[in-house]
């Protein structure tokens, strides 16, 4: 008689971990403002989660101010990545609990036309088998509102008969391709003043500059 082979299958414990991420700030969000990112985790089961780690990597648009973890979690960081590691198993619960909070300050973008540096993504990992990977990450996009001023000189306005050039200032709001206003002015003489709306232009000798609330061309 051939030997009887008995196979015993041991079920693998599964824990479906999911993230919820929010951002807390005063609207409208401006450069230099404080913003707090909160990351919550929930275990949709069916088993407890083991070796759970919640992590958040700050993008280039924010500078770190402080971070904290919920009770029963340990804070650590590697570079701009801040993590909370559970000191015990994470129970099954359909109600998210805030695990990681990071306080940051909003920085000015290196390129005003590119705001990808303000997408903040958090993730959760565990030693358990997670049957649903699509809910292991959560993102928040919170770019600041700011104005950009573009100054363009009209080369055709310079002639031997008229050495004073014409300049155009275009004011644009972030996250918008439409300009808030366009001003053209001629650099005619020292001490000239011109104003339009909330933007003032003052011609003074030897320098050029643009300041918040005032555009100044100084030749």
Secondary structure, 3 states (H helix, E strand, C coil): CCCCCCCCCCCCCEEEEEEEEEEECCCCCCCCCEEEEEEEEEEEEECCECCCEEEEECCCCEEEEEEEECCCEEEEEECCEEEEEECCCECCEEEEEEEEEEEEEECCCCCCCCCHHHEEEEEEECCCECCCCCCCEEEEECCCCCEEEEEEEEHHHCCCCCCCCEEEEEEEECCCCCEEEEEEEECCCCCCEEEECCEEEEEECCCEEEECCEEEEEC
